[in-house]
């Protein structure tokens, strides 16, 4: 009997992964490129599925890391004049983009008060979809301890978001509760 492979799960979850990539990029072509790059990487390392504790979280982490690398690379490039015109935000719903970007910047600055390990744990749980047990194992703490830390972080973030604006609070609650 053939063992299920990572590539088979990738094919089954293609649409879900494309959705994750689209959330990260907000552009269909970029999302398709990211998922294609992930497919190539999966094909290179294709291994039995039982070797991965949480393969979907692995896929999401790969996509998030690819997006971070992309943004870092773009930050080092100096755009030419036509690229600046093509990236005019007037083509999108500017208000939603601005609010979301403000939330992300605000959230990053708020998370700077925590250790790099706790920041990564927060991202892994709330954005990448790792389970509480997996994140706790990675940190070497109990599930209860991590749950209490996340509860304190959520409480602090919601209190501070409310002081910013109601919209900021609603966006934050949407992100934190979509888990």
C-alpha positions, -999 to +999 in steps of 0.1 A: +000+000+000+013+034-009+017+059+019+001+093+014+026+119+003+029+156+011+023+165-026-010+146-026-022+168+003-010+199-015-031+190-046-062+183-024-057+216-006-047+237-036-077+261-035-074+266+003-037+274-002-044+297-030-068+316-007-041+319+019-017+332-007-043+357-019-048+370+017-011+376+019-006+393-014-040+408-022-032+401-059-043+371-078-013+368-101+011+371-071-009+345-052-007+321-081+030+326-083+035+319-046+015+287-048+034+276-079+067+282-061+054+262-031+043+234-055+078+233-069+094+232-034+070+204-024+078+184-055+116+187-046+111+175-010+081+152-015+080+130+016+054+108+033+027+127+051+033+111+084+067+129+087+048+162+091+031+170+124+008+196+108+013+198+071-013+226+065+005+248+090+038+239+072+023+251+039+010+283+054+043+290+070+061+285+037+037+309+020+041+335+048+079+332+047+079+336+009+058+367+012+081+382+038+111+375+015+093+391-014+085+422+007+121+425+019+134+421-017+109+448-029+120+471-001+156+469-014+146+477-050+142+513-062+111+516-084+112+534-116+087+561-124+062+538-144+062+513-115+052+541-091+023+551-114+011+514-118+011+510-080-013+539-074-036+528-046-065+546-062-071+514-081-081+496-049-105+504-021-082+528-004-100+531+028-099+493+035-063+491+025-053+519+047-072+505+077-057+471+073-022+484+068-026+506+099-037+475+119-007+455+108+017+483+116+001+489+149+000+451+157+037+448+149+046+477+171+025+463+200+041+429+197+076+445+200+070+445+238+072+407+238+102+384+233+110+373+197+099+338+207+065+349+219+061+371+187+068+340+166+045+319+187+017+344+182+023+344+145+024+307+143-009+303+162-030+332+150-017+335+114-002+302+103-027+278+120-004+258+142-022+242+171-017+254+206+000+221+215+025+225+186+034+260+195+038+251+232+060+222+222+082+245+201+085+270+230+090+242+256+062+253+278+029+237+288-002+243+267-019+260+297+010+284+302+009+294+265-029+297+266-026+321+295+000+341+278-021+344+247-051+354+268-031+382+284-017+393+250-053+394+235-067+413+264-039+439+263-042+442+225-080+446+226-078+473+253-052+492+234-070+488+200-102+502+216-082+533+226-071+537+190-105+534+173-135+511+171-125+500+136-091+490+148-107+470+176-131+453+151-103+444+127-082+430+155-110+409+169-117+396+135-081+384+131-078+370+166-112+353+166-109+338+131-088+311+149 
